[in-house]
Amino acid sequence: MPRGNTETVYPRALVLATIRRSLDLLDYRRAFELARTHRIDLNLLHDHHPERFFASVDTLLDSVPDPERLNLFLSMLKYEAWGGLGGPRRPPNAARASLGSPPLADRRT
């Protein structure tokens, strides 16, 4: 941690809380810029509230008018749920399927 210059320290949990608050207010520009500045996965913009995201895509397009930034956002989208502080999380059965073992529901013990 830097000594004497605390305004350069941004705790990740507080940044995530600010991004989520911005998303709740549909302030996509602020959420996008914060996520980009602090290197937080842009997939959070979708995963925070997917139904609301799809209902307000036009707000996102108006908020982030730069095509390069929209392209960056679209290229960052992944088909996995975002797990918060720990990064992406996969559904339990998807992790097992990638390892070749059957899902827990299919096992007989």
C-alpha positions as CSV (number, residue, x, y, z in Angstrom):
1,M,0.0,0.0,0.0
2,P,1.4,3.4,-0.9
3,R,2.5,5.5,2.1
4,G,1.2,9.0,2.5
5,N,-0.9,9.1,-0.7
6,T,-4.2,7.4,0.2
7,E,-6.2,9.0,-2.6
8,T,-4.6,6.5,-5.0
9,V,-5.9,3.5,-3.1
10,Y,-9.2,2.1,-4.4
11,P,-10.4,-1.0,-2.5
12,R,-11.9,-3.4,-4.9
13,A,-15.0,-4.0,-2.8
14,L,-15.8,-0.3,-2.7
15,V,-15.3,0.0,-6.5
16,L,-17.6,-2.9,-7.1
17,A,-20.2,-1.4,-4.8
18,T,-20.0,1.9,-6.7
19,I,-20.3,0.1,-10.0
20,R,-23.4,-1.9,-8.8
21,R,-25.0,1.3,-7.5
22,S,-24.4,3.0,-10.9
23,L,-25.9,0.0,-12.6
24,D,-29.0,0.1,-10.3
25,L,-29.4,3.8,-11.4
26,L,-28.9,2.8,-15.1
27,D,-25.8,5.0,-15.2
28,Y,-23.9,2.8,-17.7
29,R,-21.4,5.4,-18.6
30,R,-20.1,5.7,-15.0
31,A,-20.2,2.0,-14.4
32,F,-18.4,1.3,-17.7
33,E,-15.7,3.9,-17.0
34,L,-15.1,2.6,-13.4
35,A,-14.9,-1.0,-14.6
36,R,-12.5,-0.1,-17.4
37,T,-10.3,2.1,-15.2
38,H,-10.0,-0.5,-12.4
39,R,-9.7,-3.5,-14.7
40,I,-12.9,-5.1,-13.6
41,D,-14.5,-7.6,-16.0
42,L,-17.0,-5.7,-18.1
43,N,-19.2,-8.8,-18.0
44,L,-20.4,-7.4,-14.7
45,L,-22.5,-4.8,-16.6
46,H,-24.7,-7.7,-17.9
47,D,-24.4,-10.1,-15.0
48,H,-25.4,-7.7,-12.3
49,H,-29.1,-7.8,-13.5
50,P,-29.5,-9.6,-16.9
51,E,-33.2,-8.9,-17.4
52,R,-32.8,-5.2,-16.6
53,F,-29.7,-5.1,-18.9
54,F,-31.7,-6.4,-21.9
55,A,-34.6,-4.1,-21.2
56,S,-32.2,-1.1,-21.2
57,V,-29.8,-1.8,-24.0
58,D,-30.8,1.5,-25.7
59,T,-29.7,3.3,-22.5
60,L,-26.3,1.6,-22.7
61,L,-25.9,2.6,-26.4
62,D,-26.8,6.2,-25.6
63,S,-24.5,6.3,-22.5
64,V,-21.4,4.8,-24.3
65,P,-21.5,6.4,-27.8
66,D,-17.9,5.5,-28.7
67,P,-17.9,2.5,-31.0
68,E,-14.5,1.4,-29.9
69,R,-15.7,1.1,-26.3
70,L,-18.8,-0.7,-27.3
71,N,-16.7,-3.1,-29.3
72,L,-14.5,-3.6,-26.2
73,F,-17.6,-4.3,-24.1
74,L,-19.0,-6.8,-26.6
75,S,-15.7,-8.6,-27.0
76,M,-15.5,-9.0,-23.2
77,L,-18.9,-10.7,-22.8
78,K,-18.6,-14.4,-21.7
79,Y,-21.1,-17.1,-21.1
80,E,-20.4,-17.5,-17.4
81,A,-21.8,-15.8,-14.3
82,W,-19.7,-13.2,-12.6
83,G,-18.8,-14.2,-9.0
84,G,-18.0,-10.7,-7.5
85,L,-14.7,-10.3,-5.7
86,G,-13.4,-13.7,-6.7
87,G,-14.0,-13.1,-10.4
88,P,-16.0,-15.4,-12.7
89,R,-17.8,-18.4,-11.2
90,R,-19.1,-21.3,-13.2
91,P,-22.1,-23.3,-12.5
92,P,-21.1,-26.5,-10.5
93,N,-22.2,-28.9,-13.2
94,A,-20.3,-27.0,-15.9
95,A,-17.1,-27.3,-14.0
96,R,-17.5,-31.1,-13.6
97,A,-18.6,-31.5,-17.3
98,S,-15.4,-29.8,-18.4
99,L,-13.5,-32.4,-16.4
100,G,-15.4,-35.3,-17.9
101,S,-17.2,-36.4,-14.7
102,P,-20.9,-36.6,-14.6
103,P,-22.9,-33.9,-12.7
104,L,-23.8,-34.6,-9.1
105,A,-27.5,-35.2,-9.9
106,D,-26.6,-38.1,-12.3
107,R,-24.3,-39.9,-9.8
108,R,-25.7,-42.9,-7.8
109,T,-23.9,-43.3,-4.5
